[in-house]
Amino acid sequence: MKTIKLYKFKDSISREMPFLGEKSILSSLNDLMAIDLIDTEKIAEYTVDVPDDFSFENYSNEELMKLCEISRNVIDHHFIMTLNDYDVI
């Protein structure tokens, strides 16, 4: 068995975190409290145990979603979305 990370953005699963820009990540307590007031996107990071011969390309999106549902660790990353090239905050 080996441990991998999968990332869920909207309805798709990927092996790498989608690029939304580091400067737009919400990390302070004040930022996180404002999530309901601003336009944000969430990327969920799942830690999953898979067989040694696991091949990401051989799994459908539905199968990958099921793997994420049984993951042992989930981290939600929130990003500020921009409007007209200006940050909302």
PLY file of the C-alpha trace (Angstrom):
ply
format ascii 1.0
element vertex 89
property float x
property float y
property float z
element edge 88
property int vertex1
property int vertex2
end_header
0.00 0.00 0.00
1.05 3.56 -0.63
-0.42 6.91 0.39
-1.29 9.58 -2.18
-3.03 12.93 -2.18
-6.00 13.70 -4.40
-7.57 17.12 -4.92
-11.25 17.78 -5.56
-12.17 21.04 -7.28
-15.86 21.42 -8.14
-16.74 18.00 -9.64
-13.31 16.82 -10.76
-10.46 14.96 -9.09
-6.79 15.59 -9.87
-3.39 14.50 -8.61
-2.14 18.07 -8.26
-3.76 21.09 -6.68
-5.36 23.33 -9.31
-3.51 26.63 -9.64
-5.55 29.48 -8.17
-2.65 31.64 -7.02
-0.94 31.55 -3.64
-1.74 35.18 -2.93
-5.45 34.38 -3.00
-5.38 31.61 -0.37
-7.33 32.36 2.80
-5.31 31.43 5.86
-5.86 33.89 8.71
-8.72 33.54 11.15
-10.23 36.84 9.97
-10.17 35.63 6.37
-11.81 32.34 7.29
-14.56 34.09 9.25
-15.37 36.15 6.14
-15.92 33.13 3.87
-19.70 33.60 3.91
-19.30 37.25 2.88
-16.97 36.86 -0.10
-16.82 34.81 -3.29
-14.51 31.87 -2.63
-13.67 28.54 -4.18
-12.84 25.45 -2.14
-10.34 22.75 -3.02
-10.47 19.64 -0.84
-7.22 17.72 -0.31
-7.70 14.01 0.46
-5.08 11.61 1.83
-5.85 8.16 0.43
-4.26 4.72 0.83
-4.10 2.86 -2.48
-2.47 -0.36 -3.73
1.15 -0.16 -4.90
0.07 -0.72 -8.50
-2.45 2.17 -8.41
-2.64 4.10 -11.69
-4.64 7.35 -11.60
-5.36 7.17 -15.33
-7.12 3.80 -15.01
-9.81 5.11 -12.64
-12.97 6.96 -13.62
-13.95 10.19 -11.89
-16.70 8.31 -10.01
-14.21 5.72 -8.71
-11.84 8.48 -7.59
-14.73 10.23 -5.80
-15.43 6.99 -3.89
-11.78 6.81 -2.87
-12.02 10.36 -1.56
-15.12 9.48 0.47
-13.15 6.87 2.44
-10.00 8.99 2.85
-8.39 9.17 6.27
-7.68 12.90 6.16
-9.36 15.88 4.47
-8.06 19.45 4.33
-10.18 22.23 2.82
-8.32 25.07 1.08
-10.29 28.27 0.42
-9.31 30.78 -2.27
-10.55 34.30 -2.98
-12.07 34.64 -6.41
-11.47 37.80 -8.42
-13.91 40.12 -10.15
-12.65 42.25 -13.04
-9.01 41.47 -12.13
-9.43 42.87 -8.59
-9.51 40.80 -5.43
-12.81 40.88 -3.61
-11.06 41.66 -0.31
0 1
1 2
2 3
3 4
4 5
5 6
6 7
7 8
8 9
9 10
10 11
11 12
12 13
13 14
14 15
15 16
16 17
17 18
18 19
19 20
20 21
21 22
22 23
23 24
24 25
25 26
26 27
27 28
28 29
29 30
30 31
31 32
32 33
33 34
34 35
35 36
36 37
37 38
38 39
39 40
40 41
41 42
42 43
43 44
44 45
45 46
46 47
47 48
48 49
49 50
50 51
51 52
52 53
53 54
54 55
55 56
56 57
57 58
58 59
59 60
60 61
61 62
62 63
63 64
64 65
65 66
66 67
67 68
68 69
69 70
70 71
71 72
72 73
73 74
74 75
75 76
76 77
77 78
78 79
79 80
80 81
81 82
82 83
83 84
84 85
85 86
86 87
87 88
